[in-house]
Amino acid sequence: MSTKKRYTKTELNKFRKIIEKKMDVTSQDNADIKESMGNDFSSDAGLSPDSVYSVHMADAGTDSHEREKSYLFMARESAYYRNLEDALERIDRGEFGICAICEELIPKERMVEVPNATKCVDCKTKQKLNLV
């Protein structure tokens, strides 16, 4: 019994479209985060416009916490975007959907949901449990 070792060109094109759509959404999400932060990227004392009017230390702390959360969300979205770019490169190299550990084809359902996946569920689980 032979098992499939690679996705077809048609399947890879479908994955490419899924990835590109996710990249568009991620890019827009990152732009929305930046916009919600206002001019926080300027060097003006690192305060958000609202915190200039805050006279209570707790308000300033809340502003600082919200700003920090926004930076963390931006970093997470940027890392996800880079992972999606890597997935497109794996499509170009013909390595997309192949588990980096067992070298078996990762199920289509997983690749649709997590197109930046590099490991099958079994290998990922074993890796998290330090069994690999």
C-alpha positions as CSV (number, residue, x, y, z in Angstrom):
1,M,0.0,0.0,0.0
2,S,1.6,3.3,-1.1
3,T,0.8,6.4,0.8
4,K,0.8,9.9,-0.7
5,K,4.1,11.7,0.0
6,R,3.4,15.2,-1.4
7,Y,0.5,17.4,-2.2
8,T,-0.5,18.0,-5.8
9,K,0.1,21.3,-7.5
10,T,-3.7,22.0,-7.4
11,E,-3.7,21.4,-3.6
12,L,-0.6,23.5,-3.2
13,N,-2.3,26.4,-5.1
14,K,-5.3,26.1,-2.8
15,F,-3.0,26.2,0.3
16,R,-1.2,29.2,-1.2
17,K,-4.5,31.1,-1.5
18,I,-5.4,30.2,2.1
19,I,-2.0,31.4,3.3
20,E,-2.2,34.6,1.3
21,K,-5.7,35.4,2.7
22,K,-4.4,34.8,6.2
23,M,-1.4,37.1,5.5
24,D,-3.8,39.8,4.4
25,V,-5.9,39.4,7.5
26,T,-2.8,39.4,9.7
27,S,-1.4,42.5,8.0
28,Q,-4.7,44.3,8.5
29,D,-4.8,43.3,12.1
30,N,-1.3,44.6,12.7
31,A,-2.2,47.9,11.0
32,D,-5.3,48.2,13.2
33,I,-3.2,47.7,16.3
34,K,-0.8,50.4,15.1
35,E,-3.7,52.7,14.4
36,S,-5.3,52.1,17.8
37,M,-2.0,53.1,19.4
38,G,-2.1,56.5,17.6
39,N,1.2,58.3,17.5
40,D,2.7,56.1,20.2
41,F,5.6,55.3,17.9
42,S,6.9,58.9,18.2
43,S,9.6,59.7,20.6
44,D,7.4,62.1,22.6
45,A,8.0,60.7,26.1
46,G,6.4,57.4,25.3
47,L,3.0,58.5,26.5
48,S,-0.2,57.8,24.7
49,P,-2.4,60.9,24.1
50,D,-4.9,59.9,26.7
51,S,-2.2,59.4,29.4
52,V,-1.2,63.1,29.0
53,Y,-4.5,64.0,30.7
54,S,-4.2,61.3,33.4
55,V,-3.4,62.8,36.7
56,H,-3.8,59.6,38.7
57,M,-0.9,57.2,38.8
58,A,-3.2,54.2,38.4
59,D,-4.5,55.7,35.1
60,A,-1.0,56.2,33.8
61,G,-0.2,52.6,34.8
62,T,-3.3,51.3,32.9
63,D,-2.2,53.3,29.9
64,S,1.3,51.8,30.1
65,H,-0.2,48.3,30.5
66,E,-2.4,48.7,27.4
67,R,0.5,50.1,25.4
68,E,2.6,47.1,26.4
69,K,-0.2,44.7,25.4
70,S,-0.5,46.3,22.0
71,Y,3.2,45.9,21.4
72,L,3.0,42.2,22.4
73,F,0.0,41.7,20.0
74,M,2.0,43.4,17.2
75,A,5.0,41.1,17.9
76,R,2.8,38.0,17.8
77,E,1.1,39.1,14.6
78,S,4.5,39.9,13.0
79,A,5.9,36.5,14.0
80,Y,2.8,34.7,12.6
81,Y,3.1,36.7,9.3
82,R,6.8,35.6,9.0
83,N,5.7,31.9,9.7
84,L,3.1,32.3,6.9
85,E,5.9,33.6,4.6
86,D,8.0,30.6,5.5
87,A,5.0,28.4,4.5
88,L,4.9,30.0,1.1
89,E,8.6,29.3,0.7
90,R,8.1,25.7,1.6
91,I,5.4,25.5,-1.1
92,D,8.0,26.9,-3.6
93,R,10.6,24.4,-2.5
94,G,8.1,21.5,-2.6
95,E,8.4,20.8,1.2
96,F,5.0,22.1,2.3
97,G,2.9,19.8,4.4
98,I,5.8,17.3,5.1
99,C,6.4,16.7,8.8
100,A,9.9,17.9,9.8
101,I,10.3,15.0,12.2
102,C,8.7,11.8,10.7
103,E,8.7,13.1,7.1
104,E,5.1,11.9,6.5
105,L,2.5,14.0,4.9
106,I,0.7,16.2,7.4
107,P,-3.1,15.7,7.1
108,K,-4.9,18.2,4.8
109,E,-7.3,19.3,7.6
110,R,-4.4,20.4,9.8
111,M,-2.7,22.3,7.0
112,V,-5.9,24.1,6.2
113,E,-6.3,25.2,9.9
114,V,-2.6,25.8,10.6
115,P,-1.0,26.4,7.2
116,N,2.3,27.3,8.9
117,A,2.5,23.9,10.6
118,T,5.8,22.0,10.1
119,K,4.9,18.9,12.2
120,C,2.1,16.5,12.3
121,V,0.0,16.4,15.5
122,D,1.6,13.2,16.8
123,C,5.2,14.5,16.4
124,K,4.2,17.9,17.8
125,T,2.6,16.2,20.8
126,K,5.7,14.0,21.3
127,Q,7.9,17.1,21.0
128,K,6.0,19.0,23.6
129,L,6.2,16.0,26.0
130,N,10.0,15.8,25.2
131,L,9.6,12.3,23.7
132,V,11.3,13.3,20.5
